[in-house]
Amino acid sequence: MILDLFFPNRCIHCSRIIDADLLVCDLCFEQIHFTHFDYLSENIIKERCRLLFPVEKTYALMKFEQDGLSRKLIHELKYKSRETAGKTLAQWTAERLDFKDEKPDVLVSVPLHPKKLKERGYNQLHLFTETLSELYHIPFEHELVQRNHYSKAQALKDKKHRLDTVNPFSLSKPVSGKHILLVDDVFTTGNTVSSIAWEILNAGDNKVSVLVMAVDV
């Protein structure tokens, strides 16, 4: 395409020209710190979640590092209008995550408040979740969980303010007897997924697992 000639796609890390559907070049791809977690085994997310709520399984694609490539990838997805990055991250996830016999019943992404959704133009988790749904043949529900309060990004809040947030989520309909996999971008304190998890657990005989793009280690 003519636009590709004048505005070629470049690696988000080193700025080399790369194919239009890529995020990073081959050399920079090797610098991404993938977790290599086993979904069925113990890991740092499971340890942290257990302090907050009863969790089944947990998985993170990458280690989140302030000066690392994982942060750049998620920043591109969330703040640079690069929604299609979610599809690439989902494909990387599918190459590494094996549910074995513990496949969840439904994928549920952490919602944005309608005002934030209008500001950003898209939920950065939707294409990621939808691609995983297609690759694993697991249904998704974007509307099951609602965010009740508009607030600035979690990354801009101090820890105390995050801990003071009360009941920020609710369910749009009854749900029972389901194993729900909560999908988020970065796992930090775990308060976001914990708030949603308790809404799901209190709604009925449900189980909750967690999948994130990156975990803050």
N, C-alpha and C positions, 0 to 999 in steps of 0.2 A: 504494500500500500504506500501511497505517496507520503502520508503522515509518518510512516515508519522511517522514511528516508530523512525527513527533516527533524523528527522528534523520536529518535530510536529509543527503545526500552533499554534502561541501564541497570546494572546491578546496584541494589540499594546500599551496598557496603563500599565497593571500590569504584563504581561508576563505569565499569567495562560495558560495552554494548553486548546485549544478550538477546535471546529470542523473546518475542513479545509476550509469551505465556509464562516466563520465568520471573522469579524474584531476585535471585542471586546467581552469580556465575559458579562454575564448578569449583574453583579454588576457594571461594568464600563459603560455599556450601559445607566444605570440610571444617569450617570454623564454628559451625552451629553446634552447641552443646546439647545434644539429645539426651534424655534421661535414661533410656533403655530400661524403663520400669517394666515389670511383669504385672499385668492387671490383676492377677490372682494372688500375688505375693505382697508382703509388707513393703511399704515405702513411706517417705516422709509426709506425704499428704494424708495417708491413712492415719498415721500417728497423730497429726494435728487435728484431723476431723474428729477422731475418737474423743478428744477433749471437749468437743462441742456438741456432738450428736452421734447417734448410732449409725455408722456408715458401713456399707457392704464392701464395695471395691473402689479403687481410685487409680487414676492414671494422669500423667502429664507428659506432653510431647517433648518439651524443652525445659532447660534450666533458665530462669529469668535472671539476667545479670544487667546491672545498670549501664555498664559500658560494653555489653555484649551484643551480638547480632540478633539474639532473640528479642531484645527490647526494640531494636530497629524494625524487625518484622511486624511486631504487634503495633508499633506506632504507625507504620505505614497503613495497616489495616484499619485502625481506629480513627486516625486523625488526618490522613493524607488522601481520603476518598478512594482508597484502593480496596474496595470491597472484594474484588476477585482474589485477593491474597488469602481469603478464608478458604477458598477451594483448594489452593495449593497446600495450605497447612493441613487440611483434612486428608488430602492424598498422602502427605508425609505420615500422618497419623495412622492411616489404614495400612501402610507398609510396615508398621511397627507394633501395632496393637492387635493382639489376638484375644478375643473374648472367650474362646474355647466353648465350654458348656454353660457359661455364665452371662450370656447375652441378655441385656436389659429389654424390657417391654417397650419402652418409649424414650426418646431423646427430648429433653426440655432445656432450652437455652435460657440463660438469665436475661430478663427483659430490660429494656430501657423505658423510662417514663415517656409518655407520648410527646411531651415538650422536647425532651432530649432527642427522641427519634426524629422529630420534625427538624431540629437544628442540624443533626448529623446527616439525615437523609436515608439512613439505613442502620439496622442493628448489625454490628460487626460479627455477631455470632450466627446469624441466620444462614448465610451461604455455607459457612463451616459445618453447621449442624445438618443442613439439607444434603450436603455432599456426603457426609458420614452416613446419613440415612439411606442414601442411594447405594453406597458402597457396601454397607453391612445389611441392608434390607431390614432396617429397624424404623418404624414410623416415628415422626416427630410431631410435637405440638408446641407452636410458638405462643399460643394464647392461654395456655393453662395457668401460668403464673403472671400476675400483674404487679407492677411497681406502683406503690401508692403515693410516694412522695418524690418530688423533683429535687435533686441535689446536685452539687458539683461532683466531678469525677472522683472516684475513690482515691485515685493516685494523688489528688490535690488536697486530701483531707489529712489532718494529723491523726495519729492512732487513737487518742482519747475521743475525738469526735466520732470516729467510726464505731467505737465501742458503745457510744451513747445513742446510736440510732435505734429506734424502737419500731417493731412491726412494719418494716418498709414494704413487705410483700403480702399478697393474698392470692388465693386460688379463684379462678373464674368459674369453676364448676366442681362438683364432688368427684373424688377419685379414690378408688379403693382396690386393694389386691394387685397393685402394680409394682414392678421394679423399675424405678425411674432413674435414668442417668442424667444428672445435672451437668450442663455444659457451660463453662465460663472461659474467659481469656487468661487471666493471671490469678493464681492462688497466692494470697499474701497472708492476712490474718485468718481467713476462713469464715469471717462473719457474714459475708453475703450468701455463700452457699448454705451456711448453717441456718440463717433466717428462713431461706426457702425450704430447706430440708425439714425443719420443724413444722412448717405449714403442711407439707406433704405427709409427714409421719402422723401428725395429729388428725389428718382428714380420714384416715382409715388404715386398713391392714396393708400398708405400703412398705417398700424398701427403697433406699436411696443410695446411689453410687455417684461418683464425681469424676468428670473428665475435664481437664483444662489444657489450654495451649502451652502454658508455662507455669512453673512453680518457682516462687521466690525462695531461693536457698541461701 
